[in-house]
C-alpha cells in the first residue's frame, strides 16, 4: 500500500480538493483506494456525502488493532472507501503524546489496512504538531499544495525547515501549485522562482477554476460532474505525475 498525504501547514490552499480528486482518480484507475479524512472539519467527508463520525471516537486511529475497519464507509464510487472525519481528531496529537513512541502511532494504527488497499490518501489538517509528525513518519509521498503568493511560499519554506531541524528528510515532499491565475504576473514570477529554489516542484498546476469551487455544490469530485473540463484535466495530469513518483517506506530519517 502506498500512502500519499495531502498536507500543508497553511490553510486554504486547495489541499482537500486535491485529496478528493486524486482519491477518485486512483480508484477510477482500478486501484483499491481509501481516503482518510484526518481533519476534524471534515471537508473531504462532506464532499463524499458521508456522515462524519467514527466509532468509539478516535480509538481506531490510536491503537494498533483492527478497530479502524469498523469506521470505514463505502462511497458512491467503485474501489473508493472513506475513513470519515470525526471531531475527536482534533485531539489526536494529545492522544499520541500520552503513548510510547508518539510519532509512530498513526503508522501503527494504519498497519492493518496495508493488505486491504493499494492506495491510502490522507487529507491532513493545516498545522504542525504531533499529528503532523506522525504524518511525516507514515507517508511514502507528501504532496504540498502551494498558492503562488509570498505567504504560501513562506509556509512551505517553514515546513521544509521543520523537517530538516527535526530529522525528517524532505526527499519525499513534492510541491505543486494550486489556485493559480496565469493572468497575474505575480503568480507567474513566483512559480518560476519556486521551481528554481526547490527541486521537488511538480510540473502540473491546478488553476483557479470555477469547477473546483463547484465541488461543494455537487458534493463530488470534478471528474464526476465536469469530466471534460480543464479542472478535471488538470487533476488527471496531476495524478499521472504523482503515480510516477518514486516511493519510499518512510519520510523519517
C-alpha positions in Angstrom: 0.0 0.0 0.0 1.3 3.4 -0.9 0.4 6.2 1.5 0.0 9.7 0.0 -0.6 12.7 2.2 -2.1 16.0 1.1 -0.5 18.3 3.6 0.1 22.0 4.1 0.9 23.9 7.2 -1.2 26.7 5.6 -5.0 26.5 5.2 -7.0 27.5 2.2 -4.5 26.2 -0.4 -6.7 23.6 -2.2 -5.5 20.6 -0.2 -8.8 18.9 0.3 -9.9 19.4 -3.3 -6.7 17.7 -4.4 -7.2 14.9 -1.9 -10.7 14.2 -3.1 -9.9 14.3 -6.8 -6.7 12.2 -6.5 -8.5 9.6 -4.5 -11.3 9.4 -7.0 -8.8 9.1 -9.9 -6.8 6.4 -8.1 -10.0 4.4 -7.7 -11.1 5.1 -11.2 -7.8 3.5 -12.4 -8.9 0.3 -10.7 -6.8 0.6 -7.6 -8.4 -0.1 -4.3 -8.3 3.2 -2.5 -9.0 4.6 0.9 -9.3 8.3 1.6 -8.6 9.0 5.3 -10.0 12.4 6.5 -7.8 13.4 9.4 -9.1 17.0 9.5 -11.7 17.4 12.2 -13.5 19.9 10.0 -14.5 17.0 7.7 -14.4 18.7 4.3 -13.5 15.5 2.4 -16.2 13.7 4.3 -18.7 16.3 3.2 -17.7 16.1 -0.5 -18.4 12.3 -0.5 -21.8 12.7 1.1 -20.8 10.7 4.1 -21.9 11.5 7.7 -18.9 12.4 9.9 -18.1 10.3 12.9 -16.1 7.2 13.6 -17.0 4.5 16.1 -15.7 4.9 19.6 -14.3 8.3 18.7 -10.6 8.2 17.7 -9.7 4.8 19.2 -9.3 3.3 15.7 -6.5 5.7 14.9 -4.8 5.4 18.3 -4.3 1.7 18.9 -2.7 -0.9 16.7 -5.7 -3.1 16.1 -8.4 -3.7 13.5 -10.9 -1.3 15.1 -10.2 1.2 12.3 -12.0 -1.1 9.9 -15.2 -0.6 11.8 -15.4 3.0 10.8 -14.6 2.7 7.1 -17.5 3.6 4.8 -18.1 3.0 1.2 -18.5 5.9 -1.2 -20.7 6.1 -4.3 -17.7 5.2 -6.5 -16.2 1.7 -7.1 -13.0 0.8 -5.3 -13.1 4.0 -3.2 -13.7 3.9 0.5 -13.6 6.7 3.1 -12.5 6.8 6.7 -14.6 9.8 7.7 -13.6 12.7 9.9 -14.5 12.9 13.5 -14.4 15.9 15.8 -12.2 13.8 18.1 -9.5 14.0 15.5 -8.7 17.5 16.9 -7.2 15.6 20.0 -5.2 13.0 18.1 -1.9 14.8 18.9 -2.8 14.7 22.6 -3.7 11.0 22.4 -0.4 10.2 20.7 1.6 12.3 23.2 0.4 10.0 26.0 1.7 6.9 24.4 5.1 5.3 23.8 6.8 6.2 20.5 4.3 9.1 20.0 5.5 9.9 16.4 4.8 6.3 15.3 1.2 5.9 16.5 -0.5 6.7 13.2 1.7 4.3 11.3 0.8 1.5 13.7 -2.9 2.3 13.6 -2.9 2.2 9.8 -0.8 -1.0 9.6 -3.9 -3.4 9.4 -5.0 -1.6 6.2 -1.9 -2.4 4.2 -3.3 -5.7 2.9 -6.7 -4.2 2.0 -5.8 -1.2 -0.2 -3.4 -0.2 -2.9 -3.5 3.5 -2.0 -4.2 5.3 1.2 -4.7 9.0 0.7 -4.6 11.3 3.8 -6.4 14.6 3.9 -4.4 16.3 6.7 -5.2 19.3 8.9 -3.1 22.5 8.3 -1.0 22.5 11.4 2.5 21.4 12.5 2.1 19.4 15.7 2.5 15.8 16.9 -0.1 14.6 14.4 1.8 16.2 11.6 5.0 14.4 12.8 3.0 11.1 12.6 2.1 12.0 9.1 5.7 12.8 8.2 6.8 9.4 9.6 4.0 7.4 7.9 3.7 8.7 4.4 5.5 7.5 1.3 4.8 10.7 -0.7 3.8 14.0 0.9 2.1 16.4 -1.6 2.2 20.0 -0.5 -0.1 22.4 -2.4 1.2 26.0 -2.7 -0.7 29.1 -3.8 1.7 31.3 -5.7 1.8 34.0 -3.0 4.6 35.1 -0.7 2.8 33.8 2.4 2.2 30.4 0.9 5.8 30.1 -0.2 6.9 31.2 3.3 4.8 28.4 4.8 6.4 25.9 2.5 9.8 27.1 3.5 8.8 26.7 7.2 7.7 23.1 6.5 11.0 22.2 4.9 13.0 23.8 7.7 10.9 22.0 10.3 11.6 18.6 8.6 15.4 19.4 8.4 15.5 20.6 12.1 13.7 17.5 13.4 15.4 14.8 11.5 12.8 14.2 8.8 14.1 14.0 5.2 12.3 16.2 2.7 13.1 13.9 -0.2 9.5 12.6 -0.3 7.9 16.1 -0.2 6.6 17.2 -3.6 5.1 20.6 -4.0 2.5 21.6 -6.6 0.9 24.9 -7.4 -2.7 25.3 -6.7 -5.3 28.1 -7.3 -3.1 29.6 -10.0 -4.2 32.6 -12.0 -1.9 32.6 -15.1 -3.0 36.1 -15.9 -1.2 37.5 -12.9 2.4 38.4 -13.3 3.0 37.8 -9.6 1.8 34.2 -9.9 4.0 33.6 -12.9 7.0 35.1 -11.3 6.7 33.3 -8.0 6.1 29.9 -9.8 9.3 30.5 -11.7 11.2 31.4 -8.6 10.0 28.4 -6.7 10.9 26.0 -9.5 14.4 27.4 -9.3 14.6 27.3 -5.5 13.1 23.9 -4.8 14.0 20.7 -6.6 10.7 18.9 -6.0 8.1 21.0 -7.6 5.7 19.1 -9.9 5.1 20.3 -13.4 1.3 20.2 -13.1 -0.5 23.2 -11.6 -4.2 23.5 -10.6 -5.7 26.7 -11.9 -8.2 28.8 -10.0 -11.3 27.4 -11.9 -15.0 27.5 -11.1 -15.5 23.8 -11.4 -13.2 23.3 -8.4 -15.3 25.7 -6.4 -18.5 23.9 -7.5 -17.3 20.7 -5.8 -19.1 21.9 -2.7 -22.3 22.4 -4.6 -22.3 19.0 -6.3 -20.5 17.3 -3.4 -18.5 15.2 -5.8 -15.1 15.1 -7.5 -14.7 17.3 -10.5 -14.5 14.3 -12.8 -18.0 13.2 -11.8 -19.9 16.4 -12.8 -17.5 18.1 -15.2 -15.3 15.3 -16.7 -14.4 17.3 -19.8 -13.5 20.5 -18.0 -10.0 22.0 -17.7 -10.1 21.4 -14.0 -10.7 17.7 -14.5 -7.9 17.5 -17.0 -5.6 19.2 -14.5 -6.3 16.7 -11.8 -5.8 13.9 -14.2 -2.4 15.3 -15.2 -1.5 15.7 -11.5 -2.5 12.1 -10.7 -0.5 10.9 -13.7 2.6 12.7 -12.4 2.1 11.5 -8.8 1.9 7.9 -9.9 5.3 8.2 -11.5 7.0 9.4 -8.3 9.4 7.2 -6.5 8.1 5.7 -3.3 9.8 5.1 0.0 8.6 3.3 3.1 9.1 6.4 5.3 9.8 10.1 5.3 11.6 10.0 8.5 15.4 9.6 8.8 
